[in-house]
Amino acid sequence: MADITSFYQGNVEDSGKVNWRGDQVSVPQGGQSIYETSSVQLAELGSRKVVGDRVFRYAKAGGAISAGELAQYGGTQLINVTAGDDNPAGGKLFTWYAATAINANDFAEGYLISQSGTAANLGFTYRVKSHGAISATSTGNLTLYDSLVKAVDTADKWTLQQNLYNGCSQMAAGTALPLGVAPVAVTSGDYFWLQTFGPAAVKAGTNATAGLSLIAGNTGAVIPAGTTGKAPVGVAMQTLTSGEKGMVFLTIAP
């Protein structure tokens, strides 16, 4: 069960040495420390917090994750999104066709990229600010943070991806995108601070000597580098014992 269940349960920030720097936005939240989970969202997903020499991002769990386990991206990605209108350059509305029903703001703070079509649009990436609910087999509008650089052609295909930190879950097979390590146990639906950089206690999948580069392994663990197709996670700070939690310097997102 989450430690915080109401917006009115704010408390004094007790994460330790919290560093507020110029590159870190002040987080509008009710005092949720890195050692607490919440059933209500108290900060924007992806918000960055620096505690001493550790870096955290605010995330929502899409499955149970134990303390010291590696989490993977679990958001929804819609490929071959069809542009629903010839939106003009300079505007911040993108009209699209939804094959299935979409809840309001399911893709807020996510990304829209130009996947294929006219050469003028190819490769552009835009951040999604908000959108309303969209019924199945109908069109709706995304409000973007950025203005469209080029006019949208209805022949273009796009990819729409949820926020990186929306719906993260325990690393399963080591082949998904690693996001960070949970500092506390979280249940599905919890909001929490996910550690992405710096010293952290992390589950070891196999024995590893200090100084070895580590990659994502199975069931929330890290393993020594060398296996192809696995994403880098960090460096062992001590000799790691299989099945135990040991000190790892994470290098996922500074």
C-alpha positions, 0 to 999 in steps of 0.5 A: 500500500502506498505511504501517501494516499491524499494530496493533503498528506504533505510532509517535510522533505526527508530524502536527505541532502536534496540539491536544488540546482539551476538545471533542476525545476522546483518540484510542486509536490507535497513532500514525497521523499525518495523513501515514500510511494504515493497513490496520487500523483504529486509531481510531473512524470519525469521530474528530476530530483538530485539527492546528494550524488544521486539523481531520481526521476518521478515515475508511475509503476505499471507493475510491482518492483522491489527495492533494489530492482531494475525497472524497464520502460512499459509505456504504450507506443502507437506506430503508424498513427495517421495524421487526421488533418493538414495542420499548418506550420507554426501551430501547436495542434496535431490532429490524428485518427485513433483506431481505438479509444484513448483516455484523456492525457494517456499520452501527455508528456509523451512524444510524437515523431514523424515516422514516414511520408513527406521528406519535409516532416521526417525525423521531427520530434515533438513533446505532447502537452495534453489531449482530450479523450478520443473515441474509437475510429475518430479523430482528436487533437494533441496539444504540443509544447512545440510549434510544428516546424513543417505543415502536416500532410495527411499522407504522413505516418507518425509514432506516438509514445507515452512518457518514459516514466509512465508505467515502468515495471520490473526488468523482465528479460534484459532486452527492454529499455532500462530506466532506473532502480526502485529505492523502495518497494512499489506496487502497480499504480504507485508514484515514486522516485526512480533512481537513474544515476549515482550509487545505488543498491542493485540486485545482482543476477550473477557474481561480478567483480568490482569495476566491471561494466554492468548491463540489464539482466533478468527479473530486475537484476544486473549482470556483467557486460558481454551479452549482446542485445543488453542495455548498459546500466552502470559499473559495479562499485564492489564485488557483487554476489548473485541474488544479493543487493550490492553497490552499483554506480548507475549511469542511465540518466544523469 
